[in-house]
Structure formats: C-alpha cells, structure tokens
Amino acid sequence: MLKEAFWAGAIGGLFWLDRYQIGQLMLSRPVVVGPVIGWALGSVAIGLAVGTLFEVLWLRRPPIGGFIAPEVTFSASIAAATATIVGNETNFDIIALALLSFMLFMPLSFLGSRLDLVLRIGLGKLAIPAELAILDRSRPKILFYFIASLGLGFTVCFIAQVPIIILGSLVLGPLVSAWPENMVPALKLAYFSIPAIGGLDMLAGNFERAPLALFLLGVTFSLGCYFLL
C-alpha cells in the first residue's frame, strides 16, 4: 500500500502542475489522471471509471483567472488510487467500487481548492524575486526560481495526497467488504445517474435543441450500458 500511495502521489503531483504552472495541456483533467494512475497501480478500468465521474460533474468549472474551482485533479487522483488499491485486493464490482470511492473523496475537491490558494500565495512570493532576476538577466536565478516554483507545486500536492490515500484505503477496504451484495446493483445505477446530473448542469442556462438532444442520447446510452453491465 505504501508503495502504491507514493507512486500515486508522485503522479498526481506531476499532473497538478499542468493546471496552470506548466504546459496547461489539459492533462490534469480527471478523465486523464484517473486512467493513468489506474494503469500505474494495476487497473486502467478502475481509474477510468473514477476519473469519468469527476470529469462530468466538474466539467464547467475550470480554474480561469483568479477563480479557484473545486480542485478535481487532487480529489480524482486520490479516489482513483484508493479505488485501484482496494480493487486489486478484492473482487468487488468495478463500477460499484468507483462510485463508492467517488462519494468518499469528492469532498476533497474543496480541500484541494484551499491547497491551491496556499500554493498561489507561495508562488506569488516567489514571483517577486523572480521578476528582479529577469530584470537583471540573471539566468541562473531565473532557472532557480522556475524550478523552485515547480518543486513547490509538486511537493504541496504530493505531501497532501500520500497520507490521504493510505488512510482512504484503510477506510474503503472495510467498507467494500461490509457492503451487502444485494446493494451492489444500486451503486451501479447511481454511477450512471451522475453523468446525467453533470449533463443537466451543463445544460443550465443553455437549454437549446442540440444540447438537449445530446443529453437525451447520453442518458439512453448510460442506461444501455447499465443494463449490459
């Protein structure tokens, strides 16, 4: 468990940098982070199942300008890692496991936004000497502050994620073991209900024919997947 937690924390820390520090290639989206962490820990399917839930629920809230959105990269990394660790040790249904992990760790999105704020304050303090270094054309200092800012972002995410993943695995594992078998279908149905909620949220304020048709198509597809799975 410790090894997996450190691997997941490191990967999550690297992806967190993509949000606004380096790249901004949308690699920090949950639908990317989840499968990558799942792959690293042994199950792409679990990581994708978890990442999809976070993606559709928070799709319309990117961190633009000074707005600090709920930090889904942080919470999705933890949820995907924990679900994969527990899934590797049990035969619990993947869809049901993803839903339980999502429900358990979704509130961490708001904790992640607080960490994001702390990080931005720290980066703001580093920006002052970095600007002076740019004015002085001191390449070694510029490189130092650049690396320091990336190191700060990675470290904040890594240190916060690892203990939560370890603790979360100790909580999710017994929860899965104690979950009644006859209640597993309910979790699977709830899993496919969340994309519908995300679709309704995106339609809010833009209830036109084309988005409505796509939403109904998505609901039909979700229900079809549920009955097939």
C-alpha positions as CSV (number, residue, x, y, z in Angstrom):
1,M,0.0,0.0,0.0
2,L,2.8,2.4,0.9
3,K,4.5,1.9,-2.5
4,E,1.3,2.5,-4.4
5,A,0.4,5.6,-2.3
6,F,3.8,7.1,-3.1
7,W,3.5,6.3,-6.8
8,A,0.0,7.8,-7.0
9,G,1.1,10.9,-5.0
10,A,4.0,11.4,-7.4
11,I,1.9,11.1,-10.5
12,G,-0.8,13.3,-9.0
13,G,1.8,15.9,-8.1
14,L,3.1,16.0,-11.7
15,F,-0.4,16.3,-13.2
16,W,-1.2,19.0,-10.8
17,L,1.5,21.2,-12.3
18,D,-0.4,21.1,-15.6
19,R,-3.3,23.0,-14.2
20,Y,-1.6,26.4,-14.5
21,Q,2.1,26.1,-13.7
22,I,3.5,24.3,-16.8
23,G,2.0,23.1,-20.0
24,Q,-1.7,23.6,-19.4
25,L,-2.3,20.8,-22.0
26,M,-5.5,19.6,-20.2
27,L,-3.6,16.6,-18.9
28,S,-4.7,17.4,-15.4
29,R,-8.3,16.6,-16.3
30,P,-9.7,13.7,-14.2
31,V,-10.5,11.7,-17.3
32,V,-6.8,11.6,-18.0
33,V,-5.4,11.5,-14.4
34,G,-7.7,8.6,-13.4
35,P,-6.7,6.1,-16.1
36,V,-3.0,7.0,-15.8
37,I,-3.0,6.4,-12.0
38,G,-5.1,3.3,-12.5
39,W,-2.6,2.0,-15.1
40,A,0.4,2.7,-12.8
41,L,-1.3,0.8,-9.9
42,G,-2.6,-2.1,-12.0
43,S,-6.2,-1.3,-13.3
44,V,-6.9,1.2,-16.1
45,A,-10.6,0.3,-15.9
46,I,-11.0,1.4,-12.3
47,G,-9.0,4.6,-12.8
48,L,-11.1,5.5,-15.9
49,A,-14.4,4.7,-14.1
50,V,-13.4,7.1,-11.2
51,G,-12.0,9.8,-13.4
52,T,-15.1,9.9,-15.6
53,L,-17.3,10.7,-12.6
54,F,-15.2,13.7,-11.6
55,E,-14.9,14.9,-15.2
56,V,-18.6,15.1,-15.9
57,L,-19.5,16.6,-12.6
58,W,-17.0,19.5,-12.6
59,L,-16.6,20.0,-16.4
60,R,-17.9,23.6,-16.4
61,R,-15.7,24.9,-13.7
62,P,-12.1,25.3,-15.0
63,P,-9.7,27.5,-13.0
64,I,-9.7,30.6,-15.1
65,G,-8.1,33.8,-14.0
66,G,-8.4,34.4,-10.2
67,F,-11.3,31.9,-9.9
68,I,-10.3,28.8,-7.8
69,A,-12.6,26.0,-8.8
70,P,-13.1,22.8,-6.8
71,E,-9.8,21.0,-7.3
72,V,-10.8,17.8,-9.1
73,T,-7.3,16.8,-10.1
74,F,-6.4,16.5,-6.4
75,S,-9.5,14.5,-5.4
76,A,-9.7,12.4,-8.6
77,S,-6.1,11.3,-8.1
78,I,-6.8,10.2,-4.5
79,A,-10.1,8.5,-5.5
80,A,-8.6,6.6,-8.4
81,A,-5.5,5.5,-6.4
82,T,-7.6,4.3,-3.5
83,A,-10.1,2.5,-5.6
84,T,-7.4,0.8,-7.6
85,I,-5.5,-0.3,-4.4
86,V,-8.7,-1.7,-2.9
87,G,-9.8,-3.2,-6.2
88,N,-6.6,-5.1,-6.6
89,E,-7.2,-6.8,-3.3
90,T,-11.0,-7.6,-3.7
91,N,-13.4,-8.9,-6.4
92,F,-15.8,-6.1,-5.8
93,D,-17.6,-4.8,-8.9
94,I,-15.6,-2.1,-10.6
95,I,-18.5,0.3,-11.3
96,A,-19.7,0.0,-7.7
97,L,-16.2,0.5,-6.3
98,A,-15.7,3.6,-8.4
99,L,-19.0,5.1,-7.1
100,L,-18.0,4.4,-3.5
101,S,-14.6,5.9,-4.0
102,F,-16.1,9.0,-5.7
103,M,-18.6,9.5,-2.9
104,L,-15.9,9.1,-0.2
105,F,-13.4,11.5,-1.8
106,M,-15.4,14.0,-3.8
107,P,-15.5,16.5,-0.8
108,L,-11.7,16.6,-1.1
109,S,-12.2,18.8,-4.1
110,F,-12.9,21.7,-1.8
111,L,-9.8,20.9,0.4
112,G,-7.8,20.8,-2.8
113,S,-9.0,24.3,-3.7
114,R,-7.7,25.5,-0.3
115,L,-4.3,24.0,-1.1
116,D,-4.5,25.6,-4.4
117,L,-4.9,29.0,-2.8
118,V,-2.0,28.4,-0.4
119,L,0.1,27.4,-3.4
120,R,-0.8,30.6,-5.3
121,I,0.2,32.7,-2.3
122,G,3.6,30.9,-2.2
123,L,4.1,31.3,-5.9
124,G,3.2,35.0,-5.6
125,K,6.1,35.4,-3.1
126,L,8.5,33.6,-5.4
127,A,7.4,35.8,-8.3
128,I,8.8,39.0,-6.7
129,P,12.5,37.9,-6.7
130,A,11.9,36.1,-10.0
131,E,10.9,39.3,-11.6
132,L,14.0,41.0,-10.3
133,A,16.1,38.2,-11.7
134,I,14.5,38.7,-15.1
135,L,15.3,42.4,-15.0
136,D,18.9,41.6,-14.0
137,R,19.0,39.0,-16.8
138,S,20.4,36.5,-14.3
139,R,19.8,33.2,-16.0
140,P,20.9,31.0,-13.0
141,K,18.5,32.8,-10.7
142,I,15.7,32.7,-13.2
143,L,16.2,28.9,-13.6
144,F,16.3,28.5,-9.8
145,Y,13.0,30.3,-9.2
146,F,11.4,28.4,-12.1
147,I,12.4,25.1,-10.7
148,A,11.6,26.2,-7.1
149,S,8.0,27.1,-8.2
150,L,7.5,23.7,-9.8
151,G,9.0,21.9,-6.8
152,L,6.7,23.8,-4.5
153,G,3.6,22.8,-6.5
154,F,4.6,19.2,-6.7
155,T,5.5,19.0,-3.0
156,V,2.3,20.5,-1.8
157,C,0.2,18.0,-3.8
158,F,2.4,15.0,-3.0
159,I,2.6,15.6,0.7
160,A,-1.2,16.2,0.9
161,Q,-2.1,13.2,-1.2
162,V,0.0,10.3,0.1
163,P,-1.4,10.1,3.7
164,I,-4.9,10.6,2.5
165,I,-4.5,7.7,0.0
166,I,-3.2,5.4,2.8
167,L,-5.9,6.4,5.2
168,G,-8.5,6.2,2.5
169,S,-7.5,2.7,1.6
170,L,-7.9,1.6,5.2
171,V,-11.4,3.1,5.2
172,L,-12.6,2.0,1.7
173,G,-11.4,-1.6,2.1
174,P,-13.5,-2.5,5.1
175,L,-16.5,-0.5,3.6
176,V,-16.3,-2.6,0.5
177,S,-16.0,-5.9,2.5
178,A,-19.1,-5.0,4.6
179,W,-21.2,-3.7,1.7
180,P,-24.3,-6.0,1.2
181,E,-24.2,-7.9,-2.1
182,N,-27.8,-7.1,-2.9
183,M,-27.0,-3.4,-2.7
184,V,-24.3,-3.5,-5.4
185,P,-26.8,-3.0,-8.3
186,A,-27.9,0.2,-6.5
187,L,-24.4,1.5,-6.7
188,K,-24.1,0.7,-10.3
189,L,-27.4,2.5,-11.1
190,A,-26.2,5.5,-9.1
191,Y,-22.9,5.5,-11.0
192,F,-24.7,6.1,-14.3
193,S,-27.0,8.7,-12.8
194,I,-24.1,11.1,-12.0
195,P,-23.3,11.7,-15.7
196,A,-27.0,12.6,-16.2
197,I,-26.6,15.2,-13.3
198,G,-23.5,16.5,-15.0
199,G,-25.3,16.8,-18.3
200,L,-28.2,18.7,-16.7
201,D,-25.7,21.1,-15.1
202,M,-24.1,21.8,-18.4
203,L,-27.5,22.5,-20.0
204,A,-28.4,25.0,-17.3
205,G,-28.7,28.4,-18.9
206,N,-28.3,27.0,-22.4
207,F,-31.4,24.8,-22.9
208,E,-31.4,24.6,-26.7
209,R,-32.4,21.8,-29.0
210,A,-29.0,20.4,-29.9
211,P,-27.7,20.2,-26.3
212,L,-31.0,18.7,-25.2
213,A,-30.8,16.0,-28.0
214,L,-27.2,15.2,-26.9
215,F,-28.3,15.0,-23.3
216,L,-31.1,12.6,-24.1
217,L,-28.8,10.5,-26.2
218,G,-26.3,10.4,-23.3
219,V,-29.0,9.2,-20.9
220,T,-30.1,6.5,-23.3
221,F,-26.5,5.4,-23.7
222,S,-25.9,5.3,-20.0
223,L,-29.0,3.2,-19.3
224,G,-28.0,0.9,-22.1
225,C,-24.5,0.5,-20.6
226,Y,-26.0,-0.2,-17.2
227,F,-28.3,-3.0,-18.3
228,L,-25.5,-4.5,-20.4
229,L,-23.0,-4.4,-17.5
